[in-house]
Amino acid sequence: MQMCCLNTSVEAMEPSSCPGSGTDSDKPALGKPLDSGMDSLKVRVDGSVFVVNKALLEQHCEYFRALFQSGMQECQQDEVHLQGLSARGFVLALRVLDGDRPILGGDEIVEAIECATFLQVESVTKHLTNIINSENCLLMYHMAATYGLWDLSHQAALFIKDMYSDLKEDVVSTLPEDLVEYVESLIPSRYVTVCSHSPTVEQVQDCQRTVCYLDDEDREWKVLSHLPLNTSTTMAGVTVLDNKLYIIGGVHDVSMKVVDSGFCYDPESDSWSTISSPQQPRYNFTLVGHEGCLYAIGGEFDRKSMALVEKYSVSTATWRCAANLPCRAANVASTKAMSRIFICLWKPKGVTEIHEYVPERDQWVLVTTLVRDQSYGHCMVGHRDNLYVMRNGPCEDFLMCVMDCYNLTTGQWTALPGQYANSKGALFTSVVRGDSVFTLNRMRTTEFAVEEYRWKTKRETKGFGRIGSMYTFLMRLPKAKTVGNTEVLTDGLEFGNRIDHRRRDSLLQCFD
């Protein structure tokens, strides 16, 4: 059987002309037929023969890279035999290498894990991580641990921990004891928020300039950390990357003067540090964290919107230009789904466009268009392979919003029935954890269960009694224990033995 990849085409923006924003043109092409000049290789798996690009295998598969560089007789042959793998598992690996993102069933997951382990294909492991959900997480966790695919096993365990109250019965009854103990040792992610605040001075400290988290056990909002005095969250970019909170930009006051430095909070050390700001000062922009980088998207400066996008590498602590947005935009709605970055842009006459940023090509790609009369996407969240777009209701009604769902796998839109209350902009604080969505306003914190074609209210608790815009996100925080009259935040197995003492009276006091 011969394997030949099909051509694919997408509508994309031209790469940015900024220095350092070039594409990876030297990589072997994915999603294209084998060129007659390319070095091909026959791979026999389970009675089937595949003709594949040898350079592609060498780049993406550690097994073949070691084979081709070993100097052994096998690396000179035109055909390689792989023992102990299924043909379907190998086909799945080739599909992922070709850029496909298949949603897999139970047997396919097992075969993909087997192939990813044997051939050491990082792309397949990453794809499996991206499709973890409540239906397959136990299988992913168990099989990945069995085959020694530790990164996937750990990510599946973290997902289970975030849904442990819903999955505990199945976890205890189906998984080996050591795997259950590992899940229970992990730290769950918390719903965290910070309001809009301008910089202050030590003589006029504001006790409300705090980052707070929702304690899932007692359903109370508690203080995590106080903002540094010269930090502004007013019209700033706020995001979490690798479990660290980043606050970039923001303005001092109505003069719209931009704060010079960016700030990073590390919950492991309970400390703040400064980082450089983007080359182009900006406010009212979107900040996205993805695979070791921060992306400052659009925004305003001197009351003019911009299309400029800049990328910050955490490892090198440097900013550089990335591909510009298709148009000037500020306060762009964005989300991540299946480890992919998506944004909403508005066009005239009720048109909302969804674009994806592809880091490998440094391109913005138009994914789909939603047309609704006088209604635009104001917020977007990703759950599994779905994008949920929240837009204003009829006659610019923002108190009762409507929602549409775009499925990335099928390419189909579905209008969710009914309307969703958006009092004080609660829907615009939506954050997904497992199969739940958390929203927040001054009156209440609401957890929705994401079901097919609807969000169903799961539970409600007290709100976050602060005024101003709220930024919301998830973080994994040190475990909390109570010792006497002191709340002790101690690290779990992942963080060591550091202890940070905090007074119990740090519980957030809410005022209307």
N, C-alpha and C positions, 0 to 999 in steps of 0.2 A: 504493500500500500504506500502510495506516495503522498507526502504532506507538502502542500504548497499554500502559502499564505496569500490572502486576497488583498488587493489594493483597498485602502480606505481613504476617504477625503473628508475634510472638515473645513468650515469657513473660519478663518483665523485672522487676527490682526497682524500687521507687520511687526517684527521685533523692534524694540526701542533702539534709537540711535545713540543712546547714552553709552559712554565708555564702559566696558566690562560687562555688557549685557548680551553678549553673543550666545548662540545656540551651540548645542553639542553636535555639530555637523560631522564630526569624525567618528561617531558611533555607528555600528552596523545598523542599517535601516530595519525597523520592525514594521510589520503590516504591509510588506511589498513582496512580489514574487522573487524567487531566487534569480539573480542576474547570471547570465551565462558565464560571466567572467569571475564570479564568486567561487570560492573553494567550498564545494558541497561535500556532505558526508552522509552515508547510509547508516542508519541506526536500526538494528533489529531488536524488537521488544515483543515478547510473548507471541511470536509467530508473525508479527506484522513488521513491515519495513518502512521507515520514514526517511525521506531525503530532506536534509536540513542544512542551514547555513552554518558552516563550521566555526566561523568567527563569532556568530551569535552565541553558540554553545560555549565557546571559550570565554566570552565576556561575562555571561550570566550564570554559568554552572561551574562551581568549584571542582566538581568531579572531572569534567572534561578539561578544564584548565590544567589540572594536575596531570591528566593523562597526556595531553598534547605537549606539555613541557617536560615530561619524564624522560624522553628519549627511548622509551621501550618500543618493541616491535609493533605493538598494537597502535601506537600513534601514527604509524606510517601507512596503516591499512585504510582501504576505502570504505570498509564496513566495520562497525563496532556492534558487538552483541552485549545487551544488558540483561543479566539474569535476575530473576526475583522481582521484577516490576511488571505491572499490568500495562497493557497498551493504552487503556483509557486514562490511567494516571499520567502517562507520558504525553498523551494528546492534551490533557488539561494543562500540563506544564508549558507545552508549546503555545497553547492559546494565550496563556498569561504573558509569556515572553513576547507575543505578537501584539500585546496591548489590550486584549480582551479582558473583561472582568466578569466571568461567569458566576452566577449564583448556584451553589452546589448542594446536592442532596447528601444524605448520610453516607452511602457507599462511596460517592465521589470524594467526599471529604477525607475518608480514610485512605483512599488511593492517592489523593493529592499530598497528604501528609507523608505517606510512604515514599513518594517520588521526591518531594522536597528534601526529605532526610537523606535519601540515598545519593541524589545528585547534588545536594547542597545548593539549591536554587533559592536565593534570597527573595527574588520577586514572587515566587509562589508562597513562601512563608508570609510575606507582607500582604498578599492578597487574601490569604486565609484569615489573617488578623483583621483585615478590613470587613470581612463578612461574618464575624462573630455576632451571634444574636441569642436571644433567650431560648430558641428551639435547638440550636446546635452547640451551645457553649459547653455543656457537660461532655458531649462527644469530642469536641475539639480539645478540651482540657485533658481528658483521659488518654486519647490517642496520641496527642503531642507528647505527653509525659512518657507514654509507653515507648515511643520511637525516639525519645531524647531530643525532640525539637523544643528546646527550653524557652526560647523567646515567645513562641506561640502559646506554649503551656502557661507561661506567666501572664500573658495578656488575657487569655481565657479565664484564668483564675481571678484576675482583677475585675473582669466583667461580672463574674459570678458573685464576687464580694459586693459589688454595687447593687446587685439584685438579690442579696442573700435572704431577705425576709420573704421573698416570693419563691425562691428556689431551694431553701434549706431542706425541706422534706425530701426532695428528689436528690439533692447532693448527698445527704446522709445515707439514703437507702441504696444508691447506685455506685458511689465512688469508694475506692479503697480508703482506709482510715488515714494513711499518710497524706493523701491528696486532700481529704477533708480538713485535716489539721493545718495544711499549708494555706488553704483558703481562709480559714478562721484566723490565721495569724496576720493576714494582710490588713491594710488600712483602707477603708472605703473613701470614695470621693465625697466632698461636701459641697453644698450649694453656698456660694460666697458672693458677697456684694460690697460695693463701695459707692457712695453718693458723690455728687459733684461738689468739689471744694476748691477754693482758690488758695494760693500760698498764704502763710501767716507768719508771724514773728513770735519769738519765745515769750515776749511779754503779754501777748494776746492769744494764748493757746486756746484752741477750740476742741473741747472734749468729744465732739461729734466727728472729728476728722479721723475716722477709724475704718479699717477693713473688718467686716464681720462675717460670721458663718452661721449656718443653721445647724444646731445640734439635733440630730435625728432622733436621739433617745428621748429627750425631754421637750423637743419641739420649741426650743428657745433660740433666739438670736444672741450670739455671744461675740465679744471682741476678740479678734485674732491679732491685730496689730494697729498701731497708730501711724498715720501717714507722716513722713518727714515734713518739717516745717515749710520747705520750699517746693513741695510737690503740689501740682495742680491737677485735679481730675476734671476741671471744667473744660468741656469741648476737647478732651484729650483722647488719645488712642490707648485702649486698655485691652490686654489679652493675657492668656496664660500659655507658656511654652515650657515643656519638660518640667511641669509642676512648679514653675516660678512665675510670679506675677510681674508683668511689665506695664509701666505707665509712661507714655511718651507724649511730649508736647503739652497741650493745655495752655490756657491763657491766664495772665495775672488778674485782669479785671476787664471792665468795659472798653478799655483802650485796645484790647485784643493783642497785647504784647505777648509773644509766645515764650513759655518757659524754656530756658536754654538746655537744661539737662533732662535725660530720661532716668527712670528709677526702676529698680528690680528688687522684688521681695522674695527671699528664699525661706520657706516655712521650716526647712530642716534646721537651719541655724537661727531662725527668727531674726533675720537681719536684712537691712536695706543697703543697696549699693547703687552707684550712679553709672549710667552708660551714656554714650554720646547720642545726640539727637540727629535726625535726618539732615542731609545737606540742605534741603529746602525746608525752611521753617513752615509749619502748617498747624492748623487746628481744625476741629470738626471733621476729622478724617477717620478712616477705619484701620485698625491694627489687627493683623492676623498672624498667629504663630503656626509654623509648619516646618517640620523636619529640620530643626536646628536653625531656623531663620525667622525673622520678623519681617512682615510686609506692611509698609505704610502706604495706604491706598487712597489716592485722591485727597480731598479736603479743601481747605480755603487758606488764603493768606492775603492780608490787606483787603479783606472782604471780596476777594475774587476766587472762584472755584478753580480747581486744577485737575488735570488728567495724570499728573506725574505719580509714578509708583517707585518707591525705593525699598531695597532689600538689605536687611542687616544680618550679617553672619555672626552668630554668637561665638563661634570658635575663633574667629579672627578679629572680632570687635570692630568691624568696618561696615559702612553703608556704601551701596552702589545703586545705580539706576537699574530698574527692571522695565519690562514693556509697559508703555503707557496704557491707560484705560482707553476704551474706544471713544469716550467723550469725557468732557469735564464733569465731575460729580463730587459732592460732599456728603458726608454721613451715609456712606453706601451700606446697604443691608448686605450682610455676608454670613456664610456658614461653611462648615466642613462636613462632608459626608463621604464615607469610604476613603478617608485620607485624601480627599480632593477639595480644592478651594473653589467656592462659588459665590457670585455676587449678583445683586439685582441692579439694573440700570433702567431709568425711565425714558420713554420716548413720548412724543405728543399723541393725543387721541387715545389715551388709556392703554398704552403699550408698555408692558414690563418685560425687559429682556433679561435672561439669565445667562451669564457668561462664566466660563471656567478658566482659571489660570493654570497653565501647564508648565511647571518649573523646568522640566527637561528641555522644553523648546522655547522657554521664555515668551509665551504667547497667551493672549486672551482669545478664547474660542467661544463663539456663540453656540449655546446648547439648545435653547428653546425660547419661544416667545409666548407670552400670555396677554391676551387682549380682553380687557374688561372696561366698560364705559365709565369714565371718570373715576377709575379705581386703580391704584398702583400698589406694588409690593413694598411694604414699609419694614417688614422684618421677615427673616427666613431662618429656619432651623433644619438640620439634617437628622434623619432617623433611619438607620439601615440604608437602603438604596433609594430613599424618598427624600424629596425636598418639600417642606411645608412653607408656603408663602402666605403671610398674613397681610391683608389689604383692607383699606377702608371700605365701609359699607356704602349703601346708596346715599346720595346727596352729601358726600364727604363725611359720613358718619364714622367717627373714630371711637365712639363708645361701644358700638356693636360691630365688630369686624367680621369679615368672612375669610375663608381659608381655602386654598387650592393646593393639591398635592401633585408633584411631578415625580414619576418613577424613572430613575436613571436607566434601569435595565430595559423596560418596555418602551420608554420614550412617550408615555401617555400621561395626559393630565386628568385629574379627577377633582371635581368640585365637592368639598365636604358639605354635607347638609347643615342647615341652620346657621346661626350666628354665634360669635363668642364674645363675651363681655370683655371690654378692654378698659375698665375704669382705671384712671391714673396711669394709663399706658402699661398695664400689667402684662399684656401679651408680648410687648416688645422687650420684656426681660426674660423670655423663654430660654431655658437651658435643658438639654436632653441628658438624662442619665439612665442607662439601660433602656427599659420600655416606658419610662416616665418622662414627663416634661414638667419642670418647675417654673412657676411665674410668681411675681411679687409686686405688691404695691404697699401703700401705707396701712391699709386696713387688714390685708390677709396675704398669706403665702399659700398658694394652691399647687397641689401635685395632681397632674392629669395622667391617666393611663392611656398610652397610645394604642388604639385599636384600629382595625381596618375601617378606613373612611370616617373616623371620628376620634376626638379626644374626650375621654370620659373622666369627670372629676373623681379623684381617688380619695383625697383627704385635704382638709384645710386647717391652717393654724394661724397664729397671730402674724400680723404684717410687720413691715419694717418702718417704724414711725419717724422717718426723716423726710425732709422736703428736697426737691431737686431731682435731676435725672439719676437713674441707678444703672450701674454697670454690674452685670452678673456673669458668673463663670463657675467652673468646678475646680477644686484643688484637693489633693490628698494631704491631710494635716496630721500632726502627731496625735497619738491616742490620748484621750483625756481621762484622768483619774482624780478622785477626790480624796485629799488627805487633810483631815481636820477642817480648818476654815479656808483652805487654799486649794484652788483648782490646779492640778499638776498636769502639764502636757508632756507626755513621755513618748518616745519613739517606739514603734513596733519593731518587728524583727528586721525590717528593711533598713532602719536608720541607726541602729546602735543603742547606746545607753544615755544619750543626752537628756537632761531634765531641765525644763523651763518652768519656774514657779510663777503662777499668776493668781491674783486675789479673786475670790469668788464674786466680789462685788464688781468685777469687770463685765458682768452680765449687762447687755445693752438696755438702757432705759429709753423707752419710746415715748415721744411726745407728739401730740397732734396740734 
